[in-house]
């Protein structure tokens, strides 16, 4: 299931421009580890897709964890 999600998400991300990818990264900036934050601007556009995917996955995992704690 996660593999299918990642494949679909990457297809969508690959159609985005560099400014759109950077905007998506900024939306979840706090989800990226510090070492990745420091190198974002130096990455090729196709690698930014992976950064967005990683940030979104980390965000989803954190949200899922918060929901578990509340119940």
C-alpha positions as CSV (number, residue, x, y, z in Angstrom):
1,X,0.0,0.0,0.0
2,X,2.8,2.4,0.9
3,X,4.7,1.6,-2.3
4,X,1.6,2.3,-4.4
5,X,1.1,5.6,-2.6
6,X,4.7,6.6,-3.1
7,X,4.6,5.8,-6.8
8,X,1.4,7.8,-7.3
9,X,2.8,10.7,-5.3
10,X,6.0,10.8,-7.2
11,X,4.2,10.8,-10.5
12,X,2.3,13.9,-9.3
13,X,5.4,15.6,-7.9
14,X,7.4,15.0,-11.1
15,X,4.9,17.2,-13.0
16,X,5.6,20.1,-10.6
17,X,8.0,22.9,-11.3
18,X,10.9,23.7,-9.1
19,X,9.1,26.7,-7.5
20,X,6.1,24.5,-6.8
21,X,8.3,21.8,-5.2
22,X,10.1,24.4,-3.1
23,X,6.7,25.7,-1.9
24,X,5.6,22.2,-1.0
25,X,8.8,21.7,1.0
26,X,8.3,25.0,2.9
27,X,4.8,23.8,3.9
28,X,6.4,20.9,5.8
29,X,9.8,22.4,6.5
30,X,9.7,21.4,10.2
31,X,9.3,17.7,9.1
32,X,12.6,17.6,7.4
33,X,15.7,16.7,9.4
34,X,18.2,19.5,9.8
35,X,20.8,18.0,7.5
36,X,18.2,17.8,4.7
37,X,17.0,21.4,5.4
38,X,20.6,22.7,4.9
39,X,20.9,21.1,1.5
40,X,17.5,21.8,-0.1
41,X,18.6,24.7,-2.3
42,X,21.5,22.7,-3.8
43,X,19.4,19.8,-5.0
44,X,18.4,19.1,-8.5
45,X,14.7,19.4,-9.3
46,X,14.1,15.7,-9.5
47,X,15.7,15.2,-6.1
48,X,13.4,17.8,-4.6
49,X,10.5,15.5,-5.4
50,X,12.0,13.0,-2.9
51,X,12.4,15.8,-0.4
52,X,8.7,16.6,-0.7
53,X,7.7,13.0,-0.5
54,X,9.9,12.5,2.6
55,X,8.5,15.6,4.3
56,X,4.9,14.6,3.6
57,X,5.4,11.0,4.9
58,X,7.0,12.3,8.1
59,X,4.1,14.7,8.5
60,X,1.6,11.9,8.0
61,X,3.4,9.7,10.5
62,X,3.5,12.5,13.1
63,X,-0.2,13.1,12.6
64,X,-1.0,9.4,13.0
65,X,1.0,9.3,16.2
66,X,-0.9,12.3,17.6
67,X,-4.2,10.6,16.9
68,X,-3.1,7.5,18.8
69,X,-2.0,9.5,21.8
70,X,-5.4,11.2,22.0
71,X,-7.4,7.9,22.0
